[in-house]
Amino acid sequence: MTIEQVPHWVQPSHPDFITIKTYKEGSFSKYATASNPIPGNTVVADFSAATPANEKAYSSVQVSETDHIELNSDLLYANHSCNPNVVFDTDKGEVRTVRDIREGEPITFNYLSTEWDMAQAFKCECGSENCLGQIQGARYVPTKVLADQFINSHIKRLQQKRDAAGKA
Ligand SMILES: C[S@@+](CC[C@H](N)C(=O)[O-])C[C@H]1O[C@@H](n2cnc3c(N)ncnc32)[C@H](O)[C@@H]1O
């Protein structure tokens, strides 16, 4: 079944940053690409349009051990990658590049850096050498597998609690 996803915000929401493209027919087929070249370590967006999410969904971003937000912007179309080029820093409420990004390059972040137990799992198509395959939340991945990656503080706390309980 194809789910029609009709944005409720004015598009484009981040014209200098995001150009949306479509890569296949059907649901979840859109992705954010860079409108311009962007240097590494640049703050490119914030979460100022976000609102609390009543429940987690494919579209929400987890911002604490219990809370989720809806982005209400074209940031929604940032796909997951196991080797991402931006971070969604939920403590600072900002999106930052982690390396230089070429114009037209897909904008991606690591969903496991924000999500503990996702509403909707998927088989990752990022194509990275270190691709983890099934993406369903950091809960399902050993802490050491994510050790070299940017991980938000709420996920680190949840990892610590899980690992401590496992040793008890
Ligand atoms: C927040 S949306 C991202 C935008 C989405 N591609 C769309 O068209 O609405 C998250 C969904 O996109 C898809 N997705 C994101 N990253 C993916 C990836 N690396 N491989 C396969 N599907 C992905 C999954 O269906 C996921 O549930």
The ligand as a Gaussian input file, in Angstrom:
#p B3LYP/6-31G(d) Opt

LIG

0 1
 C       11.642000      10.181000       8.401000
 S       11.374000       9.234000       6.972000
 C       12.640000       9.796000       5.886000
 C       12.060000      10.281000       4.590000
 C       11.417000       9.199000       3.795000
 N       12.392000       8.627000       2.861000
 C       10.202000       9.707000       3.087000
 O       10.108000       9.652000       1.844000
 O        9.288000      10.189000       3.772000
 C       11.924000       7.658000       7.540000
 C       11.600000       6.539000       6.597000
 O       12.380000       6.643000       5.387000
 C       12.852000       5.374000       4.993000
 N       14.316000       5.365000       5.103000
 C       15.094000       6.286000       5.711000
 N       16.387000       5.971000       5.615000
 C       16.448000       4.820000       4.925000
 C       17.523000       3.966000       4.522000
 N       18.794000       4.230000       4.804000
 N       17.216000       2.826000       3.837000
 C       15.925000       2.536000       3.532000
 N       14.872000       3.304000       3.887000
 C       15.125000       4.432000       4.581000
 C       12.223000       4.359000       5.934000
 O       11.013000       3.909000       5.361000
 C       11.958000       5.190000       7.167000
 O       10.903000       4.661000       7.961000

